[in-house]
Every structure is written in structure tokens, then in C-alpha cells.
Amino acid sequence: MKKINIAIDGPSGVGKSTIADIVAEKLNMRHLDTGAMYRCVAYKTLKDGVNIQDEKAMSDLMDSIDIHFDEDNHVYLDGEDVSKEIRMNNVSMQASKTSQLGIVRKKLVNLQQKVCANKGFIVDGRDICSVVLPDAEVKIFMSASSKARAQRRYDEYISKGIEADYETIYQDIVARDYQDTHREISPLVKTEDAIEIDTSDLTIDEVVSRVLDIVG
């Protein structure tokens, strides 16, 4: 199989990263989790108390931030493993705000495009098909009802021993969807050439199977 890039877009909590991880392993590709990159920026602003409306402060943050993944796709921010911390609900909501900032998107999109230039990557996010990898050989849009996504995230938190409230998660997902689809810069959209998979009533294995069928 020749080297290709696979672009996966979709809203928060739809399971993009989980599916991308499994498919990447099956196809011997690398998974680039762009959402984790934006969450790292968000987490750093919260941790360091940075005002995201302060352009100078955000510029300094983006100039100094270091994000990388290890072979097990653990996420490191400035040398610290933050894989668990960046998945918290407050970080998710903050990421929706920081990802609207031009200075953040410009640096991370540029980094993502450089990483994927040699092909062989599965990349998931909000604007991969439309902005980051418009020439990707395979484009997929994953969707699911907000209730299904809230239930999954609630179950995930409980299984990890994280205290959670379903209604709060549900309302946050609805709010995140609105922010992601209405932002000025690179809003979440389904491109005409992307194949949609509604995962609401599908198991992880069933979604993986659909993706592999699309890739061929």
C-alpha cells in the first residue's frame, strides 16, 4: 500500500482519537492527535494563568511551548506527560476558546502540515479535511448525537475514577459544538468530499471496520 494521509474531522467526544489510534496501528501509520495539541495550549493558559485575550502573552506562549508525542501517543507539554490532565472538561472548554485565536491556529496548523508532508499519517481534529490536509487521500467526517457523546465521555471518566456529572458534560458538549461550528477561523464543517460515519449506535470495532472499508 502506498503512503497516504487520512484526515478525520468531527465534533468533540465523537471518538476520533480512539478510532484513529486503532486504525493507525492496523495500517502501520502514525496518528497525529491535533486535538491534543490544542488542549495543550489550553491547559498551559489555565495552568499559567495566561489571559487569552492578551495578544502579547499568547504570542510569547506560542513561541515557547513545546508539544510532542512518544511512541505510545502519550502527550508531553514542556517535557511533562499531560495525557490525563488535558482530557478534563474545563480544558476541553478552554481549548474551544484558544483554538479560535489566529496566532494559535497558524502555528499549530503549520506544524501539523510539516509533520504530515511525508505521508503515512492519520490526523484527526476539527479542520483537517478543510484546512490542514485538504489534499488528503482519504477524508472522513465522524458524527454522533450529543447525548451519545455525553454518555461515552461520562462512562470514560467514571472508568478512570474521575468524578463526573452527565448533565454538565452534556451541556458542555452542546456549547462546544456551537463554538466549534460558529468560530470565525476554520469552523468545524463537513467537506463535500468527506465520507460521513454516524457512530451514535456503532461499537468501536464497527467504526474501525467502516474506516478500513473506506480506505480500501
Short mmCIF file of the C-alpha atoms (twelve columns), coordinates in Angstrom:
data_MODEL
# 
_entry.id   MODEL 
# 
loop_
_atom_site.group_PDB 
_atom_site.id 
_atom_site.type_symbol 
_atom_site.label_atom_id 
_atom_site.label_alt_id 
_atom_site.label_comp_id 
_atom_site.label_asym_id 
_atom_site.label_seq_id 
_atom_site.Cartn_x 
_atom_site.Cartn_y 
_atom_site.Cartn_z 
_atom_site.pdbx_PDB_model_num 
ATOM 1   C CA . MET A 1   0.000   0.000  0.000  1 
ATOM 2   C CA . LYS A 2   1.424   3.364  -0.991 1 
ATOM 3   C CA . LYS A 3   1.825   6.048  1.663  1 
ATOM 4   C CA . ILE A 4   -1.269  8.193  2.127  1 
ATOM 5   C CA . ASN A 5   -2.695  10.612 4.659  1 
ATOM 6   C CA . ILE A 6   -6.102  10.026 6.255  1 
ATOM 7   C CA . ALA A 7   -7.981  13.071 7.544  1 
ATOM 8   C CA . ILE A 8   -10.717 12.656 10.152 1 
ATOM 9   C CA . ASP A 9   -12.929 15.538 11.297 1 
ATOM 10  C CA . GLY A 10  -15.790 15.612 13.760 1 
ATOM 11  C CA . PRO A 11  -17.167 17.238 16.904 1 
ATOM 12  C CA . SER A 12  -15.952 16.842 20.469 1 
ATOM 13  C CA . GLY A 13  -16.410 13.429 22.074 1 
ATOM 14  C CA . VAL A 14  -17.191 11.539 18.892 1 
ATOM 15  C CA . GLY A 15  -14.258 9.148  19.340 1 
ATOM 16  C CA . LYS A 16  -11.933 10.427 16.613 1 
ATOM 17  C CA . SER A 17  -8.729  9.858  18.561 1 
ATOM 18  C CA . THR A 18  -9.703  6.367  19.727 1 
ATOM 19  C CA . ILE A 19  -10.570 5.285  16.185 1 
ATOM 20  C CA . ALA A 20  -7.501  6.955  14.691 1 
ATOM 21  C CA . ASP A 21  -5.246  5.154  17.197 1 
ATOM 22  C CA . ILE A 22  -6.646  1.734  16.298 1 
ATOM 23  C CA . VAL A 23  -6.692  2.318  12.538 1 
ATOM 24  C CA . ALA A 24  -3.153  3.696  12.630 1 
ATOM 25  C CA . GLU A 25  -1.932  0.544  14.338 1 
ATOM 26  C CA . LYS A 26  -3.750  -1.731 11.880 1 
ATOM 27  C CA . LEU A 27  -2.399  0.130  8.851  1 
ATOM 28  C CA . ASN A 28  1.076   0.755  10.304 1 
ATOM 29  C CA . MET A 29  0.565   4.521  10.144 1 
ATOM 30  C CA . ARG A 30  1.250   7.315  12.655 1 
ATOM 31  C CA . HIS A 31  -1.614  9.029  14.456 1 
ATOM 32  C CA . LEU A 32  -1.307  12.787 14.887 1 
ATOM 33  C CA . ASP A 33  -3.843  13.912 17.505 1 
ATOM 34  C CA . THR A 34  -4.267  17.615 16.710 1 
ATOM 35  C CA . GLY A 35  -6.937  17.991 19.374 1 
ATOM 36  C CA . ALA A 36  -4.333  17.094 21.985 1 
ATOM 37  C CA . MET A 37  -2.114  19.862 20.643 1 
ATOM 38  C CA . TYR A 38  -4.858  22.462 21.090 1 
ATOM 39  C CA . ARG A 39  -5.658  21.047 24.518 1 
ATOM 40  C CA . CYS A 40  -2.013  21.502 25.498 1 
ATOM 41  C CA . VAL A 41  -2.220  25.191 24.633 1 
ATOM 42  C CA . ALA A 42  -5.462  25.487 26.606 1 
ATOM 43  C CA . TYR A 43  -4.025  23.608 29.592 1 
ATOM 44  C CA . LYS A 44  -0.952  25.849 29.640 1 
ATOM 45  C CA . THR A 45  -3.075  29.028 29.642 1 
ATOM 46  C CA . LEU A 46  -5.078  27.696 32.593 1 
ATOM 47  C CA . LYS A 47  -2.023  26.409 34.470 1 
ATOM 48  C CA . ASP A 48  -0.017  29.610 33.980 1 
ATOM 49  C CA . GLY A 49  -2.972  31.990 34.359 1 
ATOM 50  C CA . VAL A 50  -2.495  33.498 30.887 1 
ATOM 51  C CA . ASN A 51  -5.180  35.905 29.655 1 
ATOM 52  C CA . ILE A 52  -6.058  34.509 26.219 1 
ATOM 53  C CA . GLN A 53  -7.202  37.961 25.077 1 
ATOM 54  C CA . ASP A 54  -3.694  39.327 25.674 1 
ATOM 55  C CA . GLU A 55  -2.063  39.016 22.246 1 
ATOM 56  C CA . LYS A 56  1.487   39.574 23.560 1 
ATOM 57  C CA . ALA A 57  1.072   36.949 26.271 1 
ATOM 58  C CA . MET A 58  -0.355  34.424 23.800 1 
ATOM 59  C CA . SER A 59  2.396   35.167 21.291 1 
ATOM 60  C CA . ASP A 60  5.037   34.555 23.959 1 
ATOM 61  C CA . LEU A 61  3.291   31.335 24.996 1 
ATOM 62  C CA . MET A 62  3.183   30.012 21.412 1 
ATOM 63  C CA . ASP A 63  6.843   30.917 20.875 1 
ATOM 64  C CA . SER A 64  7.961   28.945 23.921 1 
ATOM 65  C CA . ILE A 65  5.549   25.999 24.038 1 
ATOM 66  C CA . ASP A 66  6.911   22.519 23.353 1 
ATOM 67  C CA . ILE A 67  4.450   19.734 22.442 1 
ATOM 68  C CA . HIS A 68  5.443   16.240 21.448 1 
ATOM 69  C CA . PHE A 69  4.156   12.653 21.496 1 
ATOM 70  C CA . ASP A 70  6.004   9.487  22.412 1 
ATOM 71  C CA . GLU A 71  5.628   6.166  20.606 1 
ATOM 72  C CA . ASP A 72  2.662   5.254  22.811 1 
ATOM 73  C CA . ASN A 73  0.990   8.580  21.907 1 
ATOM 74  C CA . HIS A 74  1.405   9.986  25.387 1 
ATOM 75  C CA . VAL A 75  1.283   13.781 25.161 1 
ATOM 76  C CA . TYR A 76  4.114   15.865 26.597 1 
ATOM 77  C CA . LEU A 77  3.855   19.586 27.297 1 
ATOM 78  C CA . ASP A 78  7.189   21.272 28.037 1 
ATOM 79  C CA . GLY A 79  8.612   17.878 28.983 1 
ATOM 80  C CA . GLU A 80  5.727   16.822 31.280 1 
ATOM 81  C CA . ASP A 81  3.293   13.989 30.500 1 
ATOM 82  C CA . VAL A 82  -0.128  15.689 30.499 1 
ATOM 83  C CA . SER A 83  -2.074  12.930 28.732 1 
ATOM 84  C CA . LYS A 84  -4.660  12.714 31.503 1 
ATOM 85  C CA . GLU A 85  -4.785  16.385 32.514 1 
ATOM 86  C CA . ILE A 86  -5.644  17.707 29.043 1 
ATOM 87  C CA . ARG A 87  -8.741  15.474 28.809 1 
ATOM 88  C CA . MET A 88  -10.561 17.207 31.656 1 
ATOM 89  C CA . ASN A 89  -13.777 19.053 30.874 1 
ATOM 90  C CA . ASN A 90  -12.509 22.515 31.796 1 
ATOM 91  C CA . VAL A 91  -9.564  22.064 29.433 1 
ATOM 92  C CA . SER A 92  -11.949 20.975 26.667 1 
ATOM 93  C CA . MET A 93  -13.970 24.170 27.029 1 
ATOM 94  C CA . GLN A 94  -10.839 26.333 27.213 1 
ATOM 95  C CA . ALA A 95  -9.488  24.620 24.070 1 
ATOM 96  C CA . SER A 96  -12.612 25.671 22.208 1 
ATOM 97  C CA . LYS A 97  -11.742 29.288 23.049 1 
ATOM 98  C CA . THR A 98  -7.985  29.209 22.463 1 
ATOM 99  C CA . SER A 99  -8.410  27.320 19.182 1 
ATOM 100 C CA . GLN A 100 -10.312 30.324 17.820 1 
ATOM 101 C CA . LEU A 101 -7.212  32.501 18.111 1 
ATOM 102 C CA . GLY A 102 -5.381  33.097 14.837 1 
ATOM 103 C CA . ILE A 103 -1.935  33.014 16.431 1 
ATOM 104 C CA . VAL A 104 -2.640  29.579 17.923 1 
ATOM 105 C CA . ARG A 105 -4.127  28.057 14.787 1 
ATOM 106 C CA . LYS A 106 -1.422  29.444 12.500 1 
ATOM 107 C CA . LYS A 107 1.425   27.913 14.487 1 
ATOM 108 C CA . LEU A 108 -0.236  24.541 15.087 1 
ATOM 109 C CA . VAL A 109 -1.573  24.138 11.522 1 
ATOM 110 C CA . ASN A 110 1.881   24.945 10.151 1 
ATOM 111 C CA . LEU A 111 3.417   22.364 12.497 1 
ATOM 112 C CA . GLN A 112 0.805   19.732 11.553 1 
ATOM 113 C CA . GLN A 113 1.372   20.257 7.816  1 
ATOM 114 C CA . LYS A 114 5.142   19.924 8.209  1 
ATOM 115 C CA . VAL A 115 4.767   16.710 10.203 1 
ATOM 116 C CA . CYS A 116 2.458   15.170 7.570  1 
ATOM 117 C CA . ALA A 117 4.408   16.241 4.481  1 
ATOM 118 C CA . ASN A 118 5.982   12.797 4.057  1 
ATOM 119 C CA . LYS A 119 2.586   10.996 4.253  1 
ATOM 120 C CA . GLY A 120 1.676   7.983  6.341  1 
ATOM 121 C CA . PHE A 121 -0.369  9.867  8.939  1 
ATOM 122 C CA . ILE A 122 -3.882  9.646  10.310 1 
ATOM 123 C CA . VAL A 123 -4.818  13.101 11.523 1 
ATOM 124 C CA . ASP A 124 -7.955  13.972 13.451 1 
ATOM 125 C CA . GLY A 125 -9.412  17.289 14.517 1 
ATOM 126 C CA . ARG A 126 -11.968 19.911 13.503 1 
ATOM 127 C CA . ASP A 127 -10.452 21.376 10.325 1 
ATOM 128 C CA . ILE A 128 -8.226  18.618 8.952  1 
ATOM 129 C CA . CYS A 129 -10.194 17.939 5.756  1 
ATOM 130 C CA . SER A 130 -10.875 21.623 5.136  1 
ATOM 131 C CA . VAL A 131 -7.652  23.390 6.196  1 
ATOM 132 C CA . VAL A 132 -4.796  21.233 7.465  1 
ATOM 133 C CA . LEU A 133 -4.818  18.437 4.856  1 
ATOM 134 C CA . PRO A 134 -7.177  19.491 2.043  1 
ATOM 135 C CA . ASP A 135 -5.292  17.122 -0.294 1 
ATOM 136 C CA . ALA A 136 -5.565  14.063 1.972  1 
ATOM 137 C CA . GLU A 137 -6.186  10.875 0.004  1 
ATOM 138 C CA . VAL A 138 -8.963  9.789  2.401  1 
ATOM 139 C CA . LYS A 139 -11.346 12.173 4.195  1 
ATOM 140 C CA . ILE A 140 -13.804 11.062 6.875  1 
ATOM 141 C CA . PHE A 141 -16.320 13.023 8.959  1 
ATOM 142 C CA . MET A 142 -17.324 11.262 12.170 1 
ATOM 143 C CA . SER A 143 -20.590 12.297 13.791 1 
ATOM 144 C CA . ALA A 144 -22.775 11.185 16.716 1 
ATOM 145 C CA . SER A 145 -25.673 12.611 18.687 1 
ATOM 146 C CA . SER A 146 -24.743 14.933 21.558 1 
ATOM 147 C CA . LYS A 147 -26.426 12.540 24.023 1 
ATOM 148 C CA . ALA A 148 -24.411 9.564  22.788 1 
ATOM 149 C CA . ARG A 149 -21.187 11.572 23.062 1 
ATOM 150 C CA . ALA A 150 -22.027 12.797 26.558 1 
ATOM 151 C CA . GLN A 151 -22.745 9.253  27.729 1 
ATOM 152 C CA . ARG A 152 -19.451 7.992  26.317 1 
ATOM 153 C CA . ARG A 153 -17.454 10.743 27.980 1 
ATOM 154 C CA . TYR A 154 -19.281 10.188 31.280 1 
ATOM 155 C CA . ASP A 155 -18.552 6.453  31.113 1 
ATOM 156 C CA . GLU A 156 -14.911 7.176  30.258 1 
ATOM 157 C CA . TYR A 157 -14.485 9.464  33.265 1 
ATOM 158 C CA . ILE A 158 -16.137 7.001  35.645 1 
ATOM 159 C CA . SER A 159 -13.995 4.121  34.355 1 
ATOM 160 C CA . LYS A 160 -10.881 6.214  35.054 1 
ATOM 161 C CA . GLY A 161 -12.042 7.122  38.541 1 
ATOM 162 C CA . ILE A 162 -12.714 10.744 37.601 1 
ATOM 163 C CA . GLU A 163 -15.718 12.366 39.286 1 
ATOM 164 C CA . ALA A 164 -18.275 13.343 36.645 1 
ATOM 165 C CA . ASP A 165 -21.814 14.648 36.152 1 
ATOM 166 C CA . TYR A 166 -23.651 13.579 32.987 1 
ATOM 167 C CA . GLU A 167 -25.756 16.737 32.644 1 
ATOM 168 C CA . THR A 168 -22.733 19.012 32.975 1 
ATOM 169 C CA . ILE A 169 -20.869 17.009 30.336 1 
ATOM 170 C CA . TYR A 170 -23.894 17.089 28.021 1 
ATOM 171 C CA . GLN A 171 -24.318 20.862 28.313 1 
ATOM 172 C CA . ASP A 172 -20.585 21.389 27.762 1 
ATOM 173 C CA . ILE A 173 -20.690 19.275 24.598 1 
ATOM 174 C CA . VAL A 174 -23.655 21.254 23.239 1 
ATOM 175 C CA . ALA A 175 -21.822 24.501 23.996 1 
ATOM 176 C CA . ARG A 176 -18.589 23.192 22.467 1 
ATOM 177 C CA . ASP A 177 -20.419 22.171 19.283 1 
ATOM 178 C CA . TYR A 178 -21.828 25.681 18.927 1 
ATOM 179 C CA . GLN A 179 -18.443 27.290 19.477 1 
ATOM 180 C CA . ASP A 180 -16.676 24.952 17.051 1 
ATOM 181 C CA . THR A 181 -19.207 25.422 14.236 1 
ATOM 182 C CA . HIS A 182 -19.580 29.193 14.643 1 
ATOM 183 C CA . ARG A 183 -15.994 30.360 15.121 1 
ATOM 184 C CA . GLU A 184 -14.589 32.760 12.531 1 
ATOM 185 C CA . ILE A 185 -11.367 30.895 11.837 1 
ATOM 186 C CA . SER A 186 -11.587 27.339 10.457 1 
ATOM 187 C CA . PRO A 187 -15.015 26.360 11.816 1 
ATOM 188 C CA . LEU A 188 -15.981 22.690 12.027 1 
ATOM 189 C CA . VAL A 189 -17.580 21.732 8.695  1 
ATOM 190 C CA . LYS A 190 -18.116 18.578 6.706  1 
ATOM 191 C CA . THR A 191 -16.346 18.997 3.372  1 
ATOM 192 C CA . GLU A 192 -18.124 17.777 0.253  1 
ATOM 193 C CA . ASP A 193 -15.505 15.101 -0.393 1 
ATOM 194 C CA . ALA A 194 -15.567 13.668 3.157  1 
ATOM 195 C CA . ILE A 195 -17.429 10.419 3.831  1 
ATOM 196 C CA . GLU A 196 -19.629 10.652 6.944  1 
ATOM 197 C CA . ILE A 197 -19.850 7.904  9.567  1 
ATOM 198 C CA . ASP A 198 -22.548 8.323  12.221 1 
ATOM 199 C CA . THR A 199 -21.125 6.493  15.231 1 
ATOM 200 C CA . SER A 200 -24.101 7.020  17.593 1 
ATOM 201 C CA . ASP A 201 -25.150 3.361  17.574 1 
ATOM 202 C CA . LEU A 202 -21.896 1.743  16.474 1 
ATOM 203 C CA . THR A 203 -19.285 -0.039 18.551 1 
ATOM 204 C CA . ILE A 204 -15.633 0.933  18.275 1 
ATOM 205 C CA . ASP A 205 -14.926 -2.216 16.228 1 
ATOM 206 C CA . GLU A 206 -17.778 -1.372 13.833 1 
ATOM 207 C CA . VAL A 207 -16.461 2.162  13.287 1 
ATOM 208 C CA . VAL A 208 -12.943 0.840  12.701 1 
ATOM 209 C CA . SER A 209 -14.331 -1.623 10.163 1 
ATOM 210 C CA . ARG A 210 -16.140 1.185  8.313  1 
ATOM 211 C CA . VAL A 211 -12.982 3.282  8.178  1 
ATOM 212 C CA . LEU A 212 -10.896 0.373  6.890  1 
ATOM 213 C CA . ASP A 213 -13.527 -0.304 4.210  1 
ATOM 214 C CA . ILE A 214 -13.305 3.346  3.102  1 
ATOM 215 C CA . VAL A 215 -9.509  3.269  2.994  1 
ATOM 216 C CA . GLY A 216 -9.761  0.097  0.929  1 
# 
